[in-house]
């Protein structure tokens, strides 16, 4: 286990145990104090437990993407999740295409391919290198509106139904997923495609 995982596990256990001990000490005689102890202790314990789950999930995702990259030299992988418009955008561009998210997108000199993020299964070619005309970063406010959630917009060249832009939430091995990280991800994608997105 990594130090951060160990620390979060210990903190979750300590605060969970401390909450139970305090609840027993307060007892049922003072209901108001008991509820306050349970509420505050439960909130702190849940916070550390959520941090532990997120840390472990992110580490496993990074390791999975690294294993895929090691097995396919020259391919850069990101884990892709749909926005509210992703499926409609792909369907408008190529109605016969069937891609299910979340998935791992692989970028190499042949183009962009979707692979299952877990388990086996073959890849689905979404677009050839010549059909990928560019990238940009976009952001949507989080539910609280204080920060933005950042993603990548992939411009796809004209097919039978015309060009389109596909918006995706993408995760890779970077710790942060802010605007700067998305631009670094785009630079790595363009390198994997062969130094640029123009044919």
PAMARZA-124821 format. One record per atom (N, C-alpha, C, CB): atom name; residue number from 1; residue in one letter; x, y, z. Coordinates in steps of 0.1 Angstrom, whole numbers, plus 2048, in hexadecimal, padded with zeros to 3 digits. Glycine has a CB too. Example, Ala and Ser with C-alpha at 12.3 -4.5 7.8 and 13.67 -1.06 7.14 Angstrom:
 atom   n res  px  py  pz
    N   1   a 884 7C7 84E
   CA   1   a 87B 7D3 84E
    C   1   a 884 7DF 84E
   CB   1   a 871 7D3 85A
    N   2   s 880 7EA 847
   CA   2   s 889 7F5 847
    C   2   s 881 800 84F
   CB   2   s 88D 7FA 839
This chain:
 atom   n res  px  py  pz
    N   1   x 808 7F4 800
   CA   1   x 800 800 800
    C   1   x 809 80C 800
   CB   1   x 7F7 800 80C
    N   2   x 804 817 7F9
   CA   2   x 80B 823 7F9
    C   2   x 809 82B 806
   CB   2   x 807 82C 7ED
    N   3   x 813 834 809
   CA   3   x 811 83C 816
    C   3   x 804 844 817
   CB   3   x 81C 846 816
    N   4   x 7FF 84A 80B
   CA   4   x 7F3 851 80C
    C   4   x 7E7 848 80F
   CB   4   x 7F0 859 7FF
    N   5   x 7E7 83C 809
   CA   5   x 7DC 832 80C
    C   5   x 7DD 82E 81A
   CB   5   x 7DE 826 802
    N   6   x 7E9 82B 820
   CA   6   x 7EA 827 82D
    C   6   x 7E5 832 837
   CB   6   x 7F9 823 831
    N   7   x 7E9 83E 834
   CA   7   x 7E5 84A 83D
    C   7   x 7D6 84B 83D
   CB   7   x 7EC 856 838
    N   8   x 7D0 84B 831
   CA   8   x 7C1 84C 830
    C   8   x 7BA 841 837
   CB   8   x 7BD 84E 822
    N   9   x 7BF 835 836
   CA   9   x 7B9 829 83C
    C   9   x 7BA 82B 84B
   CB   9   x 7C0 81C 838
    N  10   x 7C6 82F 850
   CA  10   x 7C7 831 85F
    C  10   x 7BE 83C 864
   CB  10   x 7D6 835 862
    N  11   x 7BD 847 85D
   CA  11   x 7B5 852 861
    C  11   x 7A6 84E 861
   CB  11   x 7B7 85E 858
    N  12   x 7A2 847 857
   CA  12   x 794 842 856
    C  12   x 791 839 862
   CB  12   x 791 83B 849
    N  13   x 79A 830 865
   CA  13   x 798 827 870
    C  13   x 798 82E 87D
   CB  13   x 7A3 81C 870
    N  14   x 7A1 837 87F
   CA  14   x 7A2 83E 88C
    C  14   x 796 847 88F
   CB  14   x 7AF 847 88C
    N  15   x 792 84E 885
   CA  15   x 786 857 887
    C  15   x 779 84F 888
   CB  15   x 785 861 87B
    N  16   x 778 844 881
   CA  16   x 76D 83B 883
    C  16   x 76C 835 891
   CB  16   x 76D 830 879
    N  17   x 778 830 896
   CA  17   x 778 82B 8A3
    C  17   x 776 835 8AE
   CB  17   x 786 824 8A6
    N  18   x 77C 841 8AC
   CA  18   x 77A 84C 8B5
    C  18   x 76B 850 8B6
   CB  18   x 783 858 8B2
    N  19   x 765 850 8AB
   CA  19   x 756 854 8AB
    C  19   x 74E 84A 8B3
   CB  19   x 751 854 89C
    N  20   x 751 83D 8B1
   CA  20   x 74A 833 8B9
    C  20   x 74D 834 8C8
   CB  20   x 74E 825 8B4
    N  21   x 759 836 8CC
   CA  21   x 75D 837 8DA
    C  21   x 756 843 8E0
   CB  21   x 76D 839 8DB
    N  22   x 757 84F 8D9
   CA  22   x 750 85B 8DE
    C  22   x 741 859 8E0
   CB  22   x 753 867 8D5
    N  23   x 73B 852 8D6
   CA  23   x 72D 84F 8D7
    C  23   x 729 847 8E3
   CB  23   x 728 848 8CA
    N  24   x 732 83D 8E6
   CA  24   x 72F 835 8F1
    C  24   x 731 83D 8FE
   CB  24   x 739 828 8F1
    N  25   x 73C 845 8FF
   CA  25   x 73E 84D 90B
    C  25   x 733 857 90D
   CB  25   x 74B 855 909
    N  26   x 72E 85D 902
   CA  26   x 722 867 904
    C  26   x 716 860 908
   CB  26   x 720 86E 8F7
    N  27   x 714 854 902
   CA  27   x 708 84C 906
    C  27   x 6FB 851 900
   CB  27   x 707 84A 915
    N  28   x 6F0 84B 904
   CA  28   x 6E3 84F 8FF
    C  28   x 6DC 859 908
   CB  28   x 6DA 843 8FD
    N  29   x 6E3 85C 913
   CA  29   x 6DD 865 91D
    C  29   x 6DC 873 917
   CB  29   x 6E5 866 929
    N  30   x 6E6 877 90F
   CA  30   x 6E5 885 909
    C  30   x 6E4 883 8FA
   CB  30   x 6F2 88D 90C
    N  31   x 6D8 882 8F5
   CA  31   x 6D5 87F 8E7
    C  31   x 6DB 889 8DD
   CB  31   x 6C6 87E 8E4
    N  32   x 6DA 896 8E1
   CA  32   x 6DF 8A1 8D9
    C  32   x 6EE 89F 8D7
   CB  32   x 6DC 8AE 8DF
    N  33   x 6F5 89D 8E2
   CA  33   x 704 89B 8E1
    C  33   x 708 88F 8D9
   CB  33   x 70A 89B 8EF
    N  34   x 700 884 8DB
   CA  34   x 703 878 8D4
    C  34   x 701 87A 8C5
   CB  34   x 6FA 86D 8D8
    N  35   x 6F7 881 8C1
   CA  35   x 6F4 883 8B3
    C  35   x 6FF 88C 8AD
   CB  35   x 6E7 88A 8B0
    N  36   x 704 896 8B5
   CA  36   x 70E 89F 8B0
    C  36   x 71B 897 8AE
   CB  36   x 711 8AA 8B9
    N  37   x 71F 88E 8B7
   CA  37   x 72B 886 8B6
    C  37   x 72A 87D 8AA
   CB  37   x 72D 87D 8C3
    N  38   x 71F 876 8A8
   CA  38   x 71D 86D 89D
    C  38   x 71D 875 88F
   CB  38   x 710 866 89E
    N  39   x 717 881 88F
   CA  39   x 717 889 883
    C  39   x 725 88D 87F
   CB  39   x 70D 895 885
    N  40   x 72C 893 889
   CA  40   x 739 899 886
    C  40   x 743 88E 883
   CB  40   x 73E 8A1 892
    N  41   x 743 883 88B
   CA  41   x 74C 878 889
    C  41   x 74A 871 87C
   CB  41   x 74B 86E 895
    N  42   x 73D 86F 879
   CA  42   x 739 868 86D
    C  42   x 73D 870 861
   CB  42   x 72A 866 86C
    N  43   x 73C 87D 862
   CA  43   x 740 886 857
    C  43   x 74F 885 854
   CB  43   x 73C 895 859
    N  44   x 757 886 85F
   CA  44   x 765 886 85D
    C  44   x 76A 878 858
   CB  44   x 76C 889 86B
    N  45   x 764 86E 85E
   CA  45   x 768 860 85A
    C  45   x 764 85E 84B
   CB  45   x 761 856 863
    N  46   x 758 862 847
   CA  46   x 754 861 839
    C  46   x 75D 868 830
   CB  46   x 746 865 838
    N  47   x 762 874 834
   CA  47   x 76B 87C 82C
    C  47   x 778 875 829
   CB  47   x 76D 889 832
    N  48   x 77E 86F 834
   CA  48   x 78A 868 832
    C  48   x 788 85B 82A
   CB  48   x 790 864 840
    N  49   x 77D 854 82C
   CA  49   x 77A 848 824
    C  49   x 778 84B 816
   CB  49   x 76D 841 82A
    N  50   x 771 857 813
   CA  50   x 770 85B 805
    C  50   x 77D 85E 7FE
   CB  50   x 766 867 804
    N  51   x 786 865 806
   CA  51   x 793 868 801
    C  51   x 79B 85B 7FE
   CB  51   x 79B 870 80B
    N  52   x 799 851 807
   CA  52   x 7A0 844 805
    C  52   x 79B 83D 7F8
   CB  52   x 79E 83B 811
    N  53   x 78E 83D 7F6
   CA  53   x 788 836 7EA
    C  53   x 78D 83E 7DD
   CB  53   x 779 837 7EB
    N  54   x 78D 84B 7DE
   CA  54   x 791 853 7D2
    C  54   x 7A0 850 7CF
   CB  54   x 78F 862 7D4
    N  55   x 7A8 850 7D9
   CA  55   x 7B7 84E 7D8
    C  55   x 7B9 840 7D2
   CB  55   x 7BE 84F 7E5
    N  56   x 7B3 836 7D7
   CA  56   x 7B5 828 7D2
    C  56   x 7B0 827 7C4
   CB  56   x 7AE 81E 7DB
    N  57   x 7A4 82D 7C1
   CA  57   x 79F 82C 7B3
    C  57   x 7A8 833 7A9
   CB  57   x 791 832 7B3
    N  58   x 7AD 83F 7AD
   CA  58   x 7B6 846 7A4
    C  58   x 7C3 83F 7A1
   CB  58   x 7B9 854 7A9
    N  59   x 7C8 839 7AC
   CA  59   x 7D5 831 7AA
    C  59   x 7D3 825 7A1
   CB  59   x 7DA 82D 7B8
    N  60   x 7C8 81E 7A3
   CA  60   x 7C5 812 79B
    C  60   x 7C3 816 78C
   CB  60   x 7B9 80B 7A0
    N  61   x 7BC 822 78A
   CA  61   x 7BA 826 77C
    C  61   x 7C7 82A 776
   CB  61   x 7B1 832 77C
    N  62   x 7D0 831 77D
   CA  62   x 7DD 835 777
    C  62   x 7E5 828 774
   CB  62   x 7E5 83E 781
    N  63   x 7E5 81E 77D
   CA  63   x 7EC 812 77B
    C  63   x 7E7 80A 76F
   CB  63   x 7EC 809 787
    N  64   x 7D9 80A 76D
   CA  64   x 7D3 803 762
    C  64   x 7D8 80A 755
   CB  64   x 7C4 803 763
    N  65   x 7D7 817 754
   CA  65   x 7DB 81F 748
    C  65   x 7EA 81D 745
   CB  65   x 7D8 82D 74A
    N  66   x 7F2 81C 750
   CA  66   x 800 81A 74E
    C  66   x 803 80C 748
   CB  66   x 808 81C 75B
    N  67   x 7FC 802 74D
   CA  67   x 7FD 7F4 748
    C  67   x 7F9 7F4 739
   CB  67   x 7F5 7EA 750
    N  68   x 7EE 7FB 736
   CA  68   x 7EA 7FB 728
    C  68   x 7F5 802 71F
   CB  68   x 7DD 802 726
    N  69   x 7FA 80D 724
   CA  69   x 804 814 71C
    C  69   x 811 80B 71A
   CB  69   x 808 821 723
    N  70   x 815 804 725
   CA  70   x 820 7FB 724
    C  70   x 81E 7F0 71A
   CB  70   x 824 7F6 732
    N  71   x 812 7EB 71A
   CA  71   x 80F 7E0 711
    C  71   x 80D 7E5 702
   CB  71   x 802 7D9 715
    N  72   x 80B 7F2 700
   CA  72   x 809 7F7 6F3
    C  72   x 812 804 6F1
   CB  72   x 7FA 7FB 6F0
    N  73   x 81F 801 6EF
   CA  73   x 828 80D 6ED
    C  73   x 824 816 6E2
   CB  73   x 837 808 6EA
    N  74   x 825 823 6E5
   CA  74   x 821 82D 6DB
    C  74   x 812 832 6DC
   CB  74   x 823 828 6CE
    N  75   x 80B 82B 6E5
   CA  75   x 7FD 82E 6E8
    C  75   x 7FB 836 6F5
   CB  75   x 7F4 822 6E7
    N  76   x 7F4 841 6F5
   CA  76   x 7F1 848 701
    C  76   x 7E3 846 705
   CB  76   x 7F4 857 6FF
    N  77   x 7E0 841 711
   CA  77   x 7D3 83E 716
    C  77   x 7CD 848 720
   CB  77   x 7D2 830 71C
    N  78   x 7C1 84B 71E
   CA  78   x 7B9 853 728
    C  78   x 7AD 84B 72C
   CB  78   x 7B6 861 723
    N  79   x 7A8 84D 738
   CA  79   x 79B 848 73B
    C  79   x 790 852 739
   CB  79   x 79B 843 74B
    N  80   x 786 84F 730
   CA  80   x 77D 859 72C
    C  80   x 76F 856 731
   CB  80   x 77C 859 71C
    N  81   x 768 861 735
   CA  81   x 75A 860 73B
    C  81   x 752 86A 732
   CB  81   x 75A 863 74A
    N  82   x 745 866 730
   CA  82   x 73D 86F 728
    C  82   x 738 87C 72F
   CB  82   x 731 867 723
    N  83   x 737 886 728
   CA  83   x 72F 892 72D
    C  83   x 721 890 729
   CB  83   x 735 89F 726
    N  84   x 719 89A 72C
   CA  84   x 70A 898 728
    C  84   x 708 898 719
   CB  84   x 703 8A3 72E
    N  85   x 712 89C 711
   CA  85   x 710 89D 703
    C  85   x 718 893 6FB
   CB  85   x 713 8AB 6FE
    N  86   x 720 88B 701
   CA  86   x 72A 882 6FA
    C  86   x 723 879 6F0
   CB  86   x 732 87B 704
    N  87   x 719 871 6F5
   CA  87   x 713 867 6ED
    C  87   x 70C 86D 6E1
   CB  87   x 709 85F 6F5
    N  88   x 705 878 6E3
   CA  88   x 6FF 87F 6D8
    C  88   x 709 884 6CD
   CB  88   x 6F6 88B 6DD
    N  89   x 714 88A 6D2
   CA  89   x 71E 88F 6C9
    C  89   x 724 884 6C1
   CB  89   x 729 896 6D1
    N  90   x 727 878 6C7
   CA  90   x 72D 86D 6BF
    C  90   x 722 868 6B5
   CB  90   x 731 862 6C9
    N  91   x 716 867 6BA
   CA  91   x 70B 862 6B1
    C  91   x 709 86B 6A5
   CB  91   x 6FE 860 6B9
    N  92   x 70A 878 6A7
   CA  92   x 708 882 69C
    C  92   x 714 880 692
   CB  92   x 707 890 6A2
    N  93   x 71F 87D 697
   CA  93   x 72B 87C 68E
    C  93   x 72B 86F 687
   CB  93   x 738 87E 696
    N  94   x 728 864 68E
   CA  94   x 729 857 688
    C  94   x 71E 84E 68F
   CB  94   x 737 850 68A
    N  95   x 712 84E 689
   CA  95   x 707 847 68F
    C  95   x 709 838 692
   CB  95   x 6FB 849 686
    N  96   x 712 831 68A
   CA  96   x 713 823 68C
    C  96   x 71E 820 697
   CB  96   x 717 81D 67F
    N  97   x 724 82A 69D
   CA  97   x 72F 827 6A6
    C  97   x 729 824 6B4
   CB  97   x 738 834 6A8
    N  98   x 72E 81A 6BA
   CA  98   x 729 816 6C8
    C  98   x 735 816 6D1
   CB  98   x 722 808 6C7
    N  99   x 735 820 6DA
   CA  99   x 740 821 6E4
    C  99   x 739 823 6F1
   CB  99   x 74A 82D 6E1
    N 100   x 73D 81B 6FB
   CA 100   x 737 81C 709
    C 100   x 741 822 712
   CB 100   x 732 80E 70E
    N 101   x 73D 82B 71A
   CA 101   x 745 832 724
    C 101   x 741 82E 732
   CB 101   x 744 841 722
    N 102   x 74B 82E 73B
   CA 102   x 759 832 73A
    C 102   x 761 827 732
   CB 102   x 75F 834 748
    N 103   x 76B 82C 72C
   CA 103   x 774 823 724
    C 103   x 782 829 724
   CB 103   x 76F 821 716
    N 104   x 78C 822 720
   CA 104   x 799 827 71E
    C 104   x 79B 82A 710
   CB 104   x 7A4 81C 723
    N 105   x 79E 837 70D
   CA 105   x 7A1 83B 6FF
    C 105   x 7B0 83A 6FD
   CB 105   x 79C 849 6FD
    N 106   x 7B3 833 6F2
   CA 106   x 7C1 832 6EE
    C 106   x 7C4 83B 6E2
   CB 106   x 7C5 824 6EB
    N 107   x 7CE 843 6E2
   CA 107   x 7D2 84C 6D7
    C 107   x 7E0 847 6D2
   CB 107   x 7D2 85B 6DB
    N 108   x 7E0 844 6C5
   CA 108   x 7ED 841 6BF
    C 108   x 7EC 846 6B0
   CB 108   x 7F0 831 6C0
    N 109   x 7F6 842 6A8
   CA 109   x 7F7 847 69A
    C 109   x 7EB 842 692
   CB 109   x 804 842 694
    N 110   x 7E4 838 696
   CA 110   x 7D8 834 68E
    C 110   x 7CC 83C 692
   CB 110   x 7D5 825 691
    N 111   x 7CB 842 69D
   CA 111   x 7C0 84B 6A1
    C 111   x 7BC 849 6AF
   CB 111   x 7B4 847 698
    N 112   x 7AF 849 6B2
   CA 112   x 7A9 848 6BF
    C 112   x 7A0 83B 6C0
   CB 112   x 7A1 855 6C3
    N 113   x 7A4 833 6CA
   CA 113   x 79D 826 6CC
    C 113   x 798 825 6DA
   CB 113   x 7A6 81A 6C9
    N 114   x 78B 820 6DC
   CA 114   x 785 81E 6E9
    C 114   x 787 810 6ED
   CB 114   x 776 822 6E9
    N 115   x 78D 80E 6F9
   CA 115   x 78F 801 6FF
    C 115   x 787 800 70C
   CB 115   x 79E 7FE 702
    N 116   x 782 7F4 710
   CA 116   x 77B 7F3 71D
    C 116   x 785 7F6 728
   CB 116   x 776 7E4 71F
    N 117   x 780 7FE 732
   CA 117   x 789 802 73D
    C 117   x 78C 7F7 746
   CB 117   x 783 80D 744
    N 118   x 784 7ED 747
   CA 118   x 786 7E1 74F
    C 118   x 783 7D4 747
   CB 118   x 77D 7E1 75C
    N 119   x 78B 7CA 74A
   CA 119   x 789 7BD 743
    C 119   x 78E 7BD 735
   CB 119   x 77A 7BA 743
    N 120   x 78A 7B3 72D
   CA 120   x 78E 7B1 720
    C 120   x 785 7B8 716
   CB 120   x 78F 7A2 71C
    N 121   x 786 7B3 709
   CA 121   x 77E 7B9 6FF
    C 121   x 787 7C1 6F5
   CB 121   x 774 7C2 704
    N 122   x 782 7C1 6E9
   CA 122   x 78A 7C8 6DE
    C 122   x 787 7D7 6DE
   CB 122   x 787 7C2 6D1
    N 123   x 790 7DE 6D7
   CA 123   x 78F 7ED 6D6
    C 123   x 786 7F0 6CB
   CB 123   x 79C 7F3 6D4
    N 124   x 780 7FC 6CC
   CA 124   x 777 802 6C1
    C 124   x 77D 80E 6BC
   CB 124   x 768 804 6C7
    N 125   x 781 80F 6AF
   CA 125   x 787 81B 6A9
    C 125   x 77C 825 6A8
   CB 125   x 78D 817 69B
    N 126   x 77E 830 6AF
   CA 126   x 775 83C 6AE
    C 126   x 778 845 6A2
   CB 126   x 775 844 6BB
    N 127   x 785 848 6A1
   CA 127   x 788 851 696
    C 127   x 797 84E 692
   CB 127   x 787 860 69A
    N 128   x 79A 84F 685
   CA 128   x 7A7 84E 680
    C 128   x 7AF 85B 684
   CB 128   x 7A8 84B 671
    N 129   x 7BC 85B 682
   CA 129   x 7C4 867 685
    C 129   x 7BF 872 67C
   CB 129   x 7D3 864 683
    N 130   x 7BC 86F 66F
   CA 130   x 7B9 879 666
    C 130   x 7AB 87F 669
   CB 130   x 7B8 873 658
    N 131   x 7A3 878 670
   CA 131   x 795 87D 674
    C 131   x 796 886 680
   CB 131   x 78C 872 676
    N 132   x 7A1 886 688
   CA 132   x 7A2 88E 694
    C 132   x 7A8 89B 690
   CB 132   x 7AA 887 69F
    N 133   x 7A0 8A6 691
   CA 133   x 7A5 8B3 68B
    C 133   x 7AA 8BC 696
   CB 133   x 79A 8BA 684
    N 134   x 7A8 8B9 6A3
   CA 134   x 7AD 8C2 6AD
    C 134   x 7A7 8BF 6BB
   CB 134   x 7AA 8D0 6AA
    N 135   x 7AD 8C6 6C5
   CA 135   x 7A9 8C4 6D3
    C 135   x 7A8 8D2 6DA
   CB 135   x 7B3 8BC 6DB
    N 136   x 79F 8D2 6E4
   CA 136   x 79E 8DE 6EC
    C 136   x 79A 8DA 6FA
   CB 136   x 794 8E9 6E6
    N 137   x 79C 8E3 703
   CA 137   x 798 8E1 711
    C 137   x 78B 8E8 714
   CB 137   x 7A3 8E6 71B
    N 138   x 782 8E2 71B
   CA 138   x 775 8E8 71F
    C 138   x 773 8E6 72E
   CB 138   x 769 8E3 717
    N 139   x 76B 8EF 734
   CA 139   x 768 8ED 742
    C 139   x 75A 8F0 745
   CB 139   x 771 8F7 74A
    N 140   x 754 8E9 74E
   CA 140   x 746 8EB 753
    C 140   x 747 8ED 762
   CB 140   x 73D 8DE 750
    N 141   x 73F 8F7 767
   CA 141   x 73F 8F9 775
    C 141   x 73A 8ED 77D
   CB 141   x 736 905 779
    N 142   x 740 8EA 788
   CA 142   x 73C 8DF 791
    C 142   x 72E 8E3 797
   CB 142   x 747 8DC 79C
    N 143   x 727 8D9 79D
   CA 143   x 71A 8DC 7A2
    C 143   x 71A 8E8 7AC
   CB 143   x 715 8D0 7AA
    N 144   x 725 8EA 7B4
   CA 144   x 725 8F6 7BD
    C 144   x 729 902 7B6
   CB 144   x 72F 8F3 7C8
    N 145   x 72E 901 7A9
   CA 145   x 731 90D 7A1
    C 145   x 73E 914 7A5
   CB 145   x 726 916 7A2
    N 146   x 746 90F 7AE
   CA 146   x 752 916 7B3
    C 146   x 75E 913 7AA
   CB 146   x 755 912 7C1
    N 147   x 75E 907 7A4
   CA 147   x 769 903 79C
    C 147   x 764 8FD 78F
   CB 147   x 772 8F9 7A3
    N 148   x 76D 8FA 785
   CA 148   x 769 8F4 779
    C 148   x 76E 8E5 778
   CB 148   x 76F 8FB 76D
    N 149   x 766 8DD 772
   CA 149   x 76B 8CF 76E
    C 149   x 76F 8D0 760
   CB 149   x 75F 8C4 770
    N 150   x 77C 8CC 75E
   CA 150   x 782 8CD 751
    C 150   x 782 8C1 749
   CB 150   x 790 8D2 752
    N 151   x 780 8C2 73B
   CA 151   x 780 8B7 732
    C 151   x 786 8BA 725
   CB 151   x 772 8B1 730
    N 152   x 786 8B1 71C
   CA 152   x 78C 8B3 70F
    C 152   x 781 8B2 704
   CB 152   x 797 8A8 70C
    N 153   x 782 8BC 6FB
   CA 153   x 779 8BC 6EF
    C 153   x 781 8B7 6E3
   CB 153   x 773 8CA 6ED
    N 154   x 77D 8AD 6DD
   CA 154   x 784 8A7 6D1
    C 154   x 77C 8AB 6C4
   CB 154   x 786 897 6D2
    N 155   x 782 8B2 6BB
   CA 155   x 77C 8B5 6AF
    C 155   x 77E 8AA 6A5
   CB 155   x 781 8C3 6A9
    N 156   x 774 8A6 69F
   CA 156   x 774 89B 695
    C 156   x 770 8A0 687
   CB 156   x 76B 88F 699
    N 157   x 778 89D 67D
   CA 157   x 776 8A2 670
    C 157   x 769 89D 669
   CB 157   x 782 89F 667
    N 158   x 765 8A3 65E
   CA 158   x 759 89F 658
    C 158   x 758 891 653
   CB 158   x 757 8A8 64B
    N 159   x 74D 88B 656
   CA 159   x 749 87E 651
    C 159   x 73C 880 649
   CB 159   x 747 873 65C
    N 160   x 734 875 648
   CA 160   x 728 876 640
    C 160   x 71F 881 646
   CB 160   x 721 869 640
    N 161   x 71E 882 654
   CA 161   x 715 88B 65A
    C 161   x 71C 898 65E
   CB 161   x 70F 885 666
    N 162   x 729 89A 65B
   CA 162   x 72F 8A7 65E
    C 162   x 738 8A6 66A
   CB 162   x 725 8B2 660
    N 163   x 740 8B0 66C
   CA 163   x 749 8B1 677
    C 163   x 742 8B2 685
   CB 163   x 754 8BC 676
    N 164   x 749 8AF 68F
   CA 164   x 743 8B1 69D
    C 164   x 74E 8B3 6A7
   CB 164   x 73A 8A5 6A0
    N 165   x 74A 8B7 6B3
   CA 165   x 754 8B7 6BE
    C 165   x 74E 8AE 6C9
   CB 165   x 756 8C6 6C3
    N 166   x 757 8A6 6CE
   CA 166   x 752 89C 6D9
    C 166   x 759 8A1 6E6
   CB 166   x 756 88E 6D5
    N 167   x 750 8A3 6F0
   CA 167   x 755 8A7 6FD
    C 167   x 756 89B 707
   CB 167   x 74B 8B2 703
    N 168   x 761 89A 70D
   CA 168   x 764 88E 716
    C 168   x 76A 893 723
   CB 168   x 76D 884 70F
    N 169   x 767 88C 72E
   CA 169   x 76F 88E 73A
    C 169   x 77A 883 739
   CB 169   x 766 88C 748
    N 170   x 786 887 73B
   CA 170   x 791 87E 73A
    C 170   x 79A 87E 746
   CB 170   x 79A 882 72D
    N 171   x 79F 872 74A
   CA 171   x 7A8 871 755
    C 171   x 7B4 869 750
   CB 171   x 7A1 869 761
    N 172   x 7C0 86D 754
   CA 172   x 7CC 865 751
    C 172   x 7D4 864 75E
   CB 172   x 7D4 86C 746
    N 173   x 7E2 863 75C
   CA 173   x 7EA 860 768
    C 173   x 7ED 86D 770
   CB 173   x 7F7 85A 764
    N 174   x 7E8 879 76C
   CA 174   x 7EB 885 773
    C 174   x 7E2 886 77F
   CB 174   x 7E8 891 76A
    N 175   x 7E8 88B 78A
   CA 175   x 7E1 88C 797
    C 175   x 7D5 896 796
   CB 175   x 7EA 891 7A2
    N 176   x 7D7 8A2 78F
   CA 176   x 7CD 8AC 78E
    C 176   x 7C6 8AB 781
   CB 176   x 7D3 8BA 791
    N 177   x 7BA 8B0 780
   CA 177   x 7B3 8B0 773
    C 177   x 7AD 8BE 770
   CB 177   x 7A8 8A5 773
    N 178   x 7B6 8C8 772
   CA 178   x 7B2 8D5 76F
    C 178   x 7B5 8D9 761
   CB 178   x 7BA 8DF 779
    N 179   x 7B3 8E6 75D
   CA 179   x 7B5 8EA 74F
    C 179   x 7C4 8E7 74A
   CB 179   x 7B2 8F9 74E
    N 180   x 7CD 8EA 753
   CA 180   x 7DB 8E8 74F
    C 180   x 7DE 8D9 74C
   CB 180   x 7E5 8ED 75A
    N 181   x 7D9 8D0 755
   CA 181   x 7DA 8C2 753
    C 181   x 7D4 8BD 746
   CB 181   x 7D4 8BA 75F
    N 182   x 7C8 8C3 743
   CA 182   x 7C2 8BF 736
    C 182   x 7CA 8C3 72A
   CB 182   x 7B4 8C5 735
    N 183   x 7D0 8CF 72B
   CA 183   x 7D9 8D3 720
    C 183   x 7E5 8CA 71E
   CB 183   x 7DD 8E2 722
    N 184   x 7EB 8C6 72A
   CA 184   x 7F6 8BC 729
    C 184   x 7F1 8AF 723
   CB 184   x 7FC 8BA 737
    N 185   x 7E5 8AB 727
   CA 185   x 7E0 89E 721
    C 185   x 7DE 89F 712
   CB 185   x 7D2 89B 728
    N 186   x 7D9 8AB 70D
   CA 186   x 7D8 8AD 6FF
    C 186   x 7E5 8AC 6F8
   CB 186   x 7D1 8BB 6FC
    N 187   x 7F0 8B2 6FE
   CA 187   x 7FD 8B2 6F8
    C 187   x 802 8A4 6F7
   CB 187   x 807 8BA 700
    N 188   x 7FF 89B 701
   CA 188   x 804 88D 700
    C 188   x 7FC 885 6F6
   CB 188   x 802 887 70E
    N 189   x 7EF 889 6F4
   CA 189   x 7E6 882 6EA
    C 189   x 7EC 886 6DC
   CB 189   x 7D8 887 6EC
    N 190   x 7EF 892 6DA
   CA 190   x 7F4 897 6CD
    C 190   x 801 890 6CA
   CB 190   x 7F5 8A6 6CC
    N 191   x 80A 88E 6D4
   CA 191   x 816 888 6D2
    C 191   x 814 879 6CD
   CB 191   x 81F 888 6DE
    N 192   x 80B 872 6D4
   CA 192   x 808 864 6D1
    C 192   x 802 863 6C3
   CB 192   x 7FE 85F 6DB
    N 193   x 7FA 86D 6BF
   CA 193   x 7F4 86D 6B1
    C 193   x 7FF 86F 6A7
   CB 193   x 7E9 877 6B0
    N 194   x 80A 874 6AA
   CA 194   x 815 876 6A0
    C 194   x 819 884 69F
   CB 194   x 810 871 693
    N 195   x 818 88B 6AA
   CA 195   x 81E 899 6AA
    C 195   x 814 8A4 6A7
   CB 195   x 829 89A 6A1
    N 196   x 807 8A0 6A4
   CA 196   x 7FD 8AA 6A1
    C 196   x 7F0 8A3 69D
   CB 196   x 802 8B4 696
    N 197   x 7E6 8AB 69B
   CA 197   x 7D9 8A5 697
    C 197   x 7D5 8A8 689
   CB 197   x 7CE 8AB 6A0
    N 198   x 7DE 8AF 681
   CA 198   x 7DB 8B1 673
    C 198   x 7E1 8A6 66B
   CB 198   x 7E1 8BE 66F
    N 199   x 7DA 8A1 661
   CA 199   x 7DF 896 659
    C 199   x 7EB 899 651
   CB 199   x 7D4 891 64F
